[in-house]
């Protein structure tokens, strides 16, 4: 099967889109975190609605877009899918928030909205609401940390090698020393 290769201009456009999506995702996560910490009893319904808009309108599309552009990078550039470990880690970083969002975020947000709509200004005082808000905050902070790692990886492209590779290098160095100074 012949692989399609991007020319330099196409590669730069794909890279630009990928970077914009990553920035949008990070910005959306920071905005969502800010909203969660700004919740008060008077503004809970409005802030949760804004949070839902940020989640569904910014975070989810940028997550999906990042995954798609990452897949395109793997398909049509020299990077491939498993050539480097940091690429595999980036895929995991992209998939973990998407899975957690579907499994945890969505039900928690719907429950918080339900509590807020039912209790109005009293919602923030309810322990379940407070618990869900704190869990959201912890997961969003975790997501931000993962996103910062995802930004770091392609910039520095760490080898992420196993300990054996250091051992091989030191053995090679020893062998060269033995050749130079036979005793």
Biotite code that builds the C-alpha atoms (Angstrom):
import biotite.structure as struc

atoms = struc.array([
    struc.Atom([0.000, 0.000, 0.000], chain_id="A", res_id=1, res_name="UNK", atom_name="CA", element="C"),
    struc.Atom([1.412, 3.333, -1.055], chain_id="A", res_id=2, res_name="UNK", atom_name="CA", element="C"),
    struc.Atom([1.410, 6.010, 1.638], chain_id="A", res_id=3, res_name="UNK", atom_name="CA", element="C"),
    struc.Atom([0.428, 9.542, 0.797], chain_id="A", res_id=4, res_name="UNK", atom_name="CA", element="C"),
    struc.Atom([3.090, 12.038, 1.879], chain_id="A", res_id=5, res_name="UNK", atom_name="CA", element="C"),
    struc.Atom([2.383, 15.666, 2.629], chain_id="A", res_id=6, res_name="UNK", atom_name="CA", element="C"),
    struc.Atom([4.401, 18.381, 0.995], chain_id="A", res_id=7, res_name="UNK", atom_name="CA", element="C"),
    struc.Atom([5.957, 21.048, 3.198], chain_id="A", res_id=8, res_name="UNK", atom_name="CA", element="C"),
    struc.Atom([3.043, 23.499, 2.866], chain_id="A", res_id=9, res_name="UNK", atom_name="CA", element="C"),
    struc.Atom([0.468, 20.804, 3.679], chain_id="A", res_id=10, res_name="UNK", atom_name="CA", element="C"),
    struc.Atom([2.557, 19.654, 6.646], chain_id="A", res_id=11, res_name="UNK", atom_name="CA", element="C"),
    struc.Atom([2.731, 23.221, 7.986], chain_id="A", res_id=12, res_name="UNK", atom_name="CA", element="C"),
    struc.Atom([-1.026, 23.705, 7.579], chain_id="A", res_id=13, res_name="UNK", atom_name="CA", element="C"),
    struc.Atom([-1.722, 20.435, 9.401], chain_id="A", res_id=14, res_name="UNK", atom_name="CA", element="C"),
    struc.Atom([0.726, 21.411, 12.143], chain_id="A", res_id=15, res_name="UNK", atom_name="CA", element="C"),
    struc.Atom([-0.901, 24.861, 12.446], chain_id="A", res_id=16, res_name="UNK", atom_name="CA", element="C"),
    struc.Atom([-4.386, 23.329, 12.803], chain_id="A", res_id=17, res_name="UNK", atom_name="CA", element="C"),
    struc.Atom([-3.097, 20.808, 15.351], chain_id="A", res_id=18, res_name="UNK", atom_name="CA", element="C"),
    struc.Atom([-1.472, 23.565, 17.439], chain_id="A", res_id=19, res_name="UNK", atom_name="CA", element="C"),
    struc.Atom([-4.584, 25.780, 17.276], chain_id="A", res_id=20, res_name="UNK", atom_name="CA", element="C"),
    struc.Atom([-6.730, 22.858, 18.451], chain_id="A", res_id=21, res_name="UNK", atom_name="CA", element="C"),
    struc.Atom([-4.346, 22.140, 21.336], chain_id="A", res_id=22, res_name="UNK", atom_name="CA", element="C"),
    struc.Atom([-4.391, 25.813, 22.379], chain_id="A", res_id=23, res_name="UNK", atom_name="CA", element="C"),
    struc.Atom([-8.185, 25.871, 22.163], chain_id="A", res_id=24, res_name="UNK", atom_name="CA", element="C"),
    struc.Atom([-8.429, 22.728, 24.270], chain_id="A", res_id=25, res_name="UNK", atom_name="CA", element="C"),
    struc.Atom([-6.113, 24.157, 26.931], chain_id="A", res_id=26, res_name="UNK", atom_name="CA", element="C"),
    struc.Atom([-7.972, 27.483, 26.914], chain_id="A", res_id=27, res_name="UNK", atom_name="CA", element="C"),
    struc.Atom([-11.314, 25.726, 27.237], chain_id="A", res_id=28, res_name="UNK", atom_name="CA", element="C"),
    struc.Atom([-10.061, 23.651, 30.160], chain_id="A", res_id=29, res_name="UNK", atom_name="CA", element="C"),
    struc.Atom([-8.733, 26.763, 31.920], chain_id="A", res_id=30, res_name="UNK", atom_name="CA", element="C"),
    struc.Atom([-12.037, 28.584, 31.327], chain_id="A", res_id=31, res_name="UNK", atom_name="CA", element="C"),
    struc.Atom([-13.998, 25.594, 32.657], chain_id="A", res_id=32, res_name="UNK", atom_name="CA", element="C"),
    struc.Atom([-11.798, 25.447, 35.748], chain_id="A", res_id=33, res_name="UNK", atom_name="CA", element="C"),
    struc.Atom([-12.283, 29.170, 36.311], chain_id="A", res_id=34, res_name="UNK", atom_name="CA", element="C"),
    struc.Atom([-16.054, 28.750, 36.069], chain_id="A", res_id=35, res_name="UNK", atom_name="CA", element="C"),
    struc.Atom([-16.040, 25.889, 38.554], chain_id="A", res_id=36, res_name="UNK", atom_name="CA", element="C"),
    struc.Atom([-14.125, 27.932, 41.117], chain_id="A", res_id=37, res_name="UNK", atom_name="CA", element="C"),
    struc.Atom([-16.362, 30.959, 40.495], chain_id="A", res_id=38, res_name="UNK", atom_name="CA", element="C"),
    struc.Atom([-19.587, 29.095, 41.284], chain_id="A", res_id=39, res_name="UNK", atom_name="CA", element="C"),
    struc.Atom([-21.691, 30.672, 43.966], chain_id="A", res_id=40, res_name="UNK", atom_name="CA", element="C"),
    struc.Atom([-25.243, 30.098, 45.106], chain_id="A", res_id=41, res_name="UNK", atom_name="CA", element="C"),
    struc.Atom([-26.619, 33.001, 43.031], chain_id="A", res_id=42, res_name="UNK", atom_name="CA", element="C"),
    struc.Atom([-25.000, 32.080, 39.721], chain_id="A", res_id=43, res_name="UNK", atom_name="CA", element="C"),
    struc.Atom([-24.891, 28.258, 39.739], chain_id="A", res_id=44, res_name="UNK", atom_name="CA", element="C"),
    struc.Atom([-27.444, 27.616, 36.952], chain_id="A", res_id=45, res_name="UNK", atom_name="CA", element="C"),
    struc.Atom([-25.931, 30.230, 34.614], chain_id="A", res_id=46, res_name="UNK", atom_name="CA", element="C"),
    struc.Atom([-22.356, 29.131, 35.271], chain_id="A", res_id=47, res_name="UNK", atom_name="CA", element="C"),
    struc.Atom([-23.190, 25.470, 34.759], chain_id="A", res_id=48, res_name="UNK", atom_name="CA", element="C"),
    struc.Atom([-24.876, 26.318, 31.463], chain_id="A", res_id=49, res_name="UNK", atom_name="CA", element="C"),
    struc.Atom([-21.757, 28.275, 30.441], chain_id="A", res_id=50, res_name="UNK", atom_name="CA", element="C"),
    struc.Atom([-19.637, 25.329, 31.568], chain_id="A", res_id=51, res_name="UNK", atom_name="CA", element="C"),
    struc.Atom([-21.718, 23.002, 29.390], chain_id="A", res_id=52, res_name="UNK", atom_name="CA", element="C"),
    struc.Atom([-21.266, 25.337, 26.403], chain_id="A", res_id=53, res_name="UNK", atom_name="CA", element="C"),
    struc.Atom([-17.485, 25.435, 26.963], chain_id="A", res_id=54, res_name="UNK", atom_name="CA", element="C"),
    struc.Atom([-17.351, 21.662, 27.350], chain_id="A", res_id=55, res_name="UNK", atom_name="CA", element="C"),
    struc.Atom([-19.509, 20.749, 24.361], chain_id="A", res_id=56, res_name="UNK", atom_name="CA", element="C"),
    struc.Atom([-18.569, 23.725, 22.183], chain_id="A", res_id=57, res_name="UNK", atom_name="CA", element="C"),
    struc.Atom([-14.825, 24.050, 22.829], chain_id="A", res_id=58, res_name="UNK", atom_name="CA", element="C"),
    struc.Atom([-13.262, 21.179, 24.786], chain_id="A", res_id=59, res_name="UNK", atom_name="CA", element="C"),
    struc.Atom([-14.931, 18.216, 23.054], chain_id="A", res_id=60, res_name="UNK", atom_name="CA", element="C"),
    struc.Atom([-14.474, 19.517, 19.471], chain_id="A", res_id=61, res_name="UNK", atom_name="CA", element="C"),
    struc.Atom([-10.830, 20.463, 20.093], chain_id="A", res_id=62, res_name="UNK", atom_name="CA", element="C"),
    struc.Atom([-10.200, 17.039, 21.658], chain_id="A", res_id=63, res_name="UNK", atom_name="CA", element="C"),
    struc.Atom([-11.709, 15.284, 18.642], chain_id="A", res_id=64, res_name="UNK", atom_name="CA", element="C"),
    struc.Atom([-9.917, 17.643, 16.247], chain_id="A", res_id=65, res_name="UNK", atom_name="CA", element="C"),
    struc.Atom([-6.589, 17.007, 17.977], chain_id="A", res_id=66, res_name="UNK", atom_name="CA", element="C"),
    struc.Atom([-7.134, 13.275, 17.678], chain_id="A", res_id=67, res_name="UNK", atom_name="CA", element="C"),
    struc.Atom([-8.002, 13.572, 13.969], chain_id="A", res_id=68, res_name="UNK", atom_name="CA", element="C"),
    struc.Atom([-5.020, 15.813, 13.154], chain_id="A", res_id=69, res_name="UNK", atom_name="CA", element="C"),
    struc.Atom([-2.777, 13.500, 15.194], chain_id="A", res_id=70, res_name="UNK", atom_name="CA", element="C"),
    struc.Atom([-4.037, 10.522, 13.203], chain_id="A", res_id=71, res_name="UNK", atom_name="CA", element="C"),
    struc.Atom([-3.358, 12.432, 9.987], chain_id="A", res_id=72, res_name="UNK", atom_name="CA", element="C"),
    struc.Atom([0.186, 13.152, 11.181], chain_id="A", res_id=73, res_name="UNK", atom_name="CA", element="C"),
    struc.Atom([0.687, 9.445, 11.770], chain_id="A", res_id=74, res_name="UNK", atom_name="CA", element="C"),
    struc.Atom([-0.848, 8.441, 8.444], chain_id="A", res_id=75, res_name="UNK", atom_name="CA", element="C"),
    struc.Atom([0.696, 10.932, 6.044], chain_id="A", res_id=76, res_name="UNK", atom_name="CA", element="C"),
    struc.Atom([4.005, 11.947, 7.586], chain_id="A", res_id=77, res_name="UNK", atom_name="CA", element="C"),
    struc.Atom([7.154, 10.097, 8.539], chain_id="A", res_id=78, res_name="UNK", atom_name="CA", element="C"),
    struc.Atom([6.141, 10.003, 12.230], chain_id="A", res_id=79, res_name="UNK", atom_name="CA", element="C"),
    struc.Atom([3.933, 6.909, 11.978], chain_id="A", res_id=80, res_name="UNK", atom_name="CA", element="C"),
    struc.Atom([1.838, 5.470, 14.820], chain_id="A", res_id=81, res_name="UNK", atom_name="CA", element="C"),
    struc.Atom([4.375, 3.620, 16.929], chain_id="A", res_id=82, res_name="UNK", atom_name="CA", element="C"),
    struc.Atom([7.738, 4.757, 15.642], chain_id="A", res_id=83, res_name="UNK", atom_name="CA", element="C"),
    struc.Atom([8.394, 6.744, 18.826], chain_id="A", res_id=84, res_name="UNK", atom_name="CA", element="C"),
    struc.Atom([7.028, 6.162, 22.304], chain_id="A", res_id=85, res_name="UNK", atom_name="CA", element="C"),
    struc.Atom([6.155, 9.816, 22.792], chain_id="A", res_id=86, res_name="UNK", atom_name="CA", element="C"),
    struc.Atom([3.647, 9.529, 19.932], chain_id="A", res_id=87, res_name="UNK", atom_name="CA", element="C"),
    struc.Atom([1.917, 6.622, 21.678], chain_id="A", res_id=88, res_name="UNK", atom_name="CA", element="C"),
    struc.Atom([1.816, 8.663, 24.892], chain_id="A", res_id=89, res_name="UNK", atom_name="CA", element="C"),
    struc.Atom([0.241, 11.584, 23.004], chain_id="A", res_id=90, res_name="UNK", atom_name="CA", element="C"),
    struc.Atom([-2.500, 9.286, 21.716], chain_id="A", res_id=91, res_name="UNK", atom_name="CA", element="C"),
    struc.Atom([-3.171, 8.097, 25.255], chain_id="A", res_id=92, res_name="UNK", atom_name="CA", element="C"),
    struc.Atom([-3.238, 11.693, 26.497], chain_id="A", res_id=93, res_name="UNK", atom_name="CA", element="C"),
    struc.Atom([-5.807, 12.467, 23.821], chain_id="A", res_id=94, res_name="UNK", atom_name="CA", element="C"),
    struc.Atom([-7.979, 9.436, 24.526], chain_id="A", res_id=95, res_name="UNK", atom_name="CA", element="C"),
    struc.Atom([-8.007, 9.506, 28.348], chain_id="A", res_id=96, res_name="UNK", atom_name="CA", element="C"),
    struc.Atom([-9.886, 12.847, 28.654], chain_id="A", res_id=97, res_name="UNK", atom_name="CA", element="C"),
    struc.Atom([-12.318, 11.797, 25.919], chain_id="A", res_id=98, res_name="UNK", atom_name="CA", element="C"),
    struc.Atom([-13.127, 8.545, 27.723], chain_id="A", res_id=99, res_name="UNK", atom_name="CA", element="C"),
    struc.Atom([-13.293, 10.170, 31.161], chain_id="A", res_id=100, res_name="UNK", atom_name="CA", element="C"),
    struc.Atom([-15.474, 12.918, 29.700], chain_id="A", res_id=101, res_name="UNK", atom_name="CA", element="C"),
    struc.Atom([-17.997, 10.416, 28.418], chain_id="A", res_id=102, res_name="UNK", atom_name="CA", element="C"),
    struc.Atom([-17.938, 8.231, 31.519], chain_id="A", res_id=103, res_name="UNK", atom_name="CA", element="C"),
    struc.Atom([-17.604, 10.811, 34.319], chain_id="A", res_id=104, res_name="UNK", atom_name="CA", element="C"),
    struc.Atom([-17.880, 14.419, 33.168], chain_id="A", res_id=105, res_name="UNK", atom_name="CA", element="C"),
    struc.Atom([-21.160, 14.175, 31.290], chain_id="A", res_id=106, res_name="UNK", atom_name="CA", element="C"),
    struc.Atom([-23.121, 12.390, 34.039], chain_id="A", res_id=107, res_name="UNK", atom_name="CA", element="C"),
    struc.Atom([-21.625, 14.642, 36.734], chain_id="A", res_id=108, res_name="UNK", atom_name="CA", element="C"),
    struc.Atom([-22.504, 17.778, 34.784], chain_id="A", res_id=109, res_name="UNK", atom_name="CA", element="C"),
    struc.Atom([-26.047, 16.580, 34.156], chain_id="A", res_id=110, res_name="UNK", atom_name="CA", element="C"),
    struc.Atom([-26.436, 15.774, 37.868], chain_id="A", res_id=111, res_name="UNK", atom_name="CA", element="C"),
    struc.Atom([-25.093, 19.202, 38.870], chain_id="A", res_id=112, res_name="UNK", atom_name="CA", element="C"),
    struc.Atom([-27.510, 20.882, 36.435], chain_id="A", res_id=113, res_name="UNK", atom_name="CA", element="C"),
    struc.Atom([-30.382, 18.795, 37.823], chain_id="A", res_id=114, res_name="UNK", atom_name="CA", element="C"),
    struc.Atom([-29.515, 19.773, 41.410], chain_id="A", res_id=115, res_name="UNK", atom_name="CA", element="C"),
    struc.Atom([-29.088, 23.403, 40.405], chain_id="A", res_id=116, res_name="UNK", atom_name="CA", element="C"),
    struc.Atom([-32.392, 23.559, 38.530], chain_id="A", res_id=117, res_name="UNK", atom_name="CA", element="C"),
    struc.Atom([-34.246, 21.832, 41.358], chain_id="A", res_id=118, res_name="UNK", atom_name="CA", element="C"),
    struc.Atom([-32.751, 23.738, 44.281], chain_id="A", res_id=119, res_name="UNK", atom_name="CA", element="C"),
    struc.Atom([-31.808, 27.047, 42.647], chain_id="A", res_id=120, res_name="UNK", atom_name="CA", element="C"),
    struc.Atom([-29.558, 29.158, 44.849], chain_id="A", res_id=121, res_name="UNK", atom_name="CA", element="C"),
    struc.Atom([-29.439, 26.433, 47.512], chain_id="A", res_id=122, res_name="UNK", atom_name="CA", element="C"),
    struc.Atom([-27.648, 23.997, 45.127], chain_id="A", res_id=123, res_name="UNK", atom_name="CA", element="C"),
    struc.Atom([-24.097, 25.067, 45.959], chain_id="A", res_id=124, res_name="UNK", atom_name="CA", element="C"),
    struc.Atom([-24.752, 24.391, 49.642], chain_id="A", res_id=125, res_name="UNK", atom_name="CA", element="C"),
    struc.Atom([-25.724, 20.773, 48.967], chain_id="A", res_id=126, res_name="UNK", atom_name="CA", element="C"),
    struc.Atom([-22.895, 18.334, 49.750], chain_id="A", res_id=127, res_name="UNK", atom_name="CA", element="C"),
    struc.Atom([-23.434, 16.249, 46.591], chain_id="A", res_id=128, res_name="UNK", atom_name="CA", element="C"),
    struc.Atom([-23.142, 19.358, 44.424], chain_id="A", res_id=129, res_name="UNK", atom_name="CA", element="C"),
    struc.Atom([-19.976, 20.424, 46.258], chain_id="A", res_id=130, res_name="UNK", atom_name="CA", element="C"),
    struc.Atom([-18.514, 16.914, 45.905], chain_id="A", res_id=131, res_name="UNK", atom_name="CA", element="C"),
    struc.Atom([-19.195, 16.829, 42.154], chain_id="A", res_id=132, res_name="UNK", atom_name="CA", element="C"),
    struc.Atom([-17.714, 20.309, 41.686], chain_id="A", res_id=133, res_name="UNK", atom_name="CA", element="C"),
    struc.Atom([-14.522, 19.320, 43.495], chain_id="A", res_id=134, res_name="UNK", atom_name="CA", element="C"),
    struc.Atom([-14.218, 16.105, 41.491], chain_id="A", res_id=135, res_name="UNK", atom_name="CA", element="C"),
    struc.Atom([-14.647, 18.126, 38.299], chain_id="A", res_id=136, res_name="UNK", atom_name="CA", element="C"),
    struc.Atom([-11.915, 20.505, 39.404], chain_id="A", res_id=137, res_name="UNK", atom_name="CA", element="C"),
    struc.Atom([-9.510, 17.657, 40.177], chain_id="A", res_id=138, res_name="UNK", atom_name="CA", element="C"),
    struc.Atom([-10.143, 16.006, 36.808], chain_id="A", res_id=139, res_name="UNK", atom_name="CA", element="C"),
    struc.Atom([-9.786, 19.289, 34.913], chain_id="A", res_id=140, res_name="UNK", atom_name="CA", element="C"),
    struc.Atom([-6.484, 20.018, 36.679], chain_id="A", res_id=141, res_name="UNK", atom_name="CA", element="C"),
    struc.Atom([-5.374, 16.497, 35.745], chain_id="A", res_id=142, res_name="UNK", atom_name="CA", element="C"),
    struc.Atom([-6.468, 17.115, 32.169], chain_id="A", res_id=143, res_name="UNK", atom_name="CA", element="C"),
    struc.Atom([-4.476, 20.351, 32.065], chain_id="A", res_id=144, res_name="UNK", atom_name="CA", element="C"),
    struc.Atom([-1.376, 18.576, 33.361], chain_id="A", res_id=145, res_name="UNK", atom_name="CA", element="C"),
    struc.Atom([-1.788, 15.922, 30.671], chain_id="A", res_id=146, res_name="UNK", atom_name="CA", element="C"),
    struc.Atom([-2.213, 18.628, 28.044], chain_id="A", res_id=147, res_name="UNK", atom_name="CA", element="C"),
    struc.Atom([0.980, 20.346, 29.175], chain_id="A", res_id=148, res_name="UNK", atom_name="CA", element="C"),
    struc.Atom([2.790, 17.010, 28.836], chain_id="A", res_id=149, res_name="UNK", atom_name="CA", element="C"),
    struc.Atom([1.253, 16.636, 25.368], chain_id="A", res_id=150, res_name="UNK", atom_name="CA", element="C"),
    struc.Atom([2.669, 20.034, 24.410], chain_id="A", res_id=151, res_name="UNK", atom_name="CA", element="C"),
    struc.Atom([6.076, 19.155, 25.882], chain_id="A", res_id=152, res_name="UNK", atom_name="CA", element="C"),
    struc.Atom([6.464, 15.812, 24.087], chain_id="A", res_id=153, res_name="UNK", atom_name="CA", element="C"),
    struc.Atom([6.652, 16.944, 20.442], chain_id="A", res_id=154, res_name="UNK", atom_name="CA", element="C"),
    struc.Atom([8.833, 19.914, 21.335], chain_id="A", res_id=155, res_name="UNK", atom_name="CA", element="C"),
    struc.Atom([11.553, 17.926, 23.078], chain_id="A", res_id=156, res_name="UNK", atom_name="CA", element="C"),
    struc.Atom([10.839, 14.462, 21.620], chain_id="A", res_id=157, res_name="UNK", atom_name="CA", element="C"),
    struc.Atom([12.257, 12.508, 24.548], chain_id="A", res_id=158, res_name="UNK", atom_name="CA", element="C"),
    struc.Atom([13.527, 9.055, 23.673], chain_id="A", res_id=159, res_name="UNK", atom_name="CA", element="C"),
    struc.Atom([11.643, 7.402, 26.570], chain_id="A", res_id=160, res_name="UNK", atom_name="CA", element="C"),
    struc.Atom([13.993, 4.466, 26.362], chain_id="A", res_id=161, res_name="UNK", atom_name="CA", element="C"),
    struc.Atom([14.262, 1.605, 28.811], chain_id="A", res_id=162, res_name="UNK", atom_name="CA", element="C"),
    struc.Atom([17.073, 1.194, 31.334], chain_id="A", res_id=163, res_name="UNK", atom_name="CA", element="C"),
    struc.Atom([18.697, -1.470, 29.148], chain_id="A", res_id=164, res_name="UNK", atom_name="CA", element="C"),
    struc.Atom([19.717, 1.129, 26.575], chain_id="A", res_id=165, res_name="UNK", atom_name="CA", element="C"),
    struc.Atom([21.799, 2.975, 29.222], chain_id="A", res_id=166, res_name="UNK", atom_name="CA", element="C"),
    struc.Atom([23.381, -0.314, 30.178], chain_id="A", res_id=167, res_name="UNK", atom_name="CA", element="C"),
    struc.Atom([24.269, -1.071, 26.553], chain_id="A", res_id=168, res_name="UNK", atom_name="CA", element="C"),
    struc.Atom([25.836, 2.356, 26.198], chain_id="A", res_id=169, res_name="UNK", atom_name="CA", element="C"),
    struc.Atom([27.932, 1.930, 29.334], chain_id="A", res_id=170, res_name="UNK", atom_name="CA", element="C"),
    struc.Atom([29.044, -1.536, 28.184], chain_id="A", res_id=171, res_name="UNK", atom_name="CA", element="C"),
    struc.Atom([30.081, -0.079, 24.837], chain_id="A", res_id=172, res_name="UNK", atom_name="CA", element="C"),
    struc.Atom([32.055, 2.602, 26.626], chain_id="A", res_id=173, res_name="UNK", atom_name="CA", element="C"),
    struc.Atom([33.736, -0.061, 28.758], chain_id="A", res_id=174, res_name="UNK", atom_name="CA", element="C"),
    struc.Atom([34.607, -2.091, 25.675], chain_id="A", res_id=175, res_name="UNK", atom_name="CA", element="C"),
    struc.Atom([36.166, 0.940, 24.008], chain_id="A", res_id=176, res_name="UNK", atom_name="CA", element="C"),
    struc.Atom([38.180, 1.650, 27.148], chain_id="A", res_id=177, res_name="UNK", atom_name="CA", element="C"),
    struc.Atom([39.392, -1.959, 27.234], chain_id="A", res_id=178, res_name="UNK", atom_name="CA", element="C"),
    struc.Atom([40.502, -1.703, 23.605], chain_id="A", res_id=179, res_name="UNK", atom_name="CA", element="C"),
    struc.Atom([42.428, 1.510, 24.256], chain_id="A", res_id=180, res_name="UNK", atom_name="CA", element="C"),
    struc.Atom([43.985, 0.356, 27.559], chain_id="A", res_id=181, res_name="UNK", atom_name="CA", element="C"),
    struc.Atom([44.364, -3.412, 27.521], chain_id="A", res_id=182, res_name="UNK", atom_name="CA", element="C"),
    struc.Atom([45.651, -4.620, 30.878], chain_id="A", res_id=183, res_name="UNK", atom_name="CA", element="C"),
])
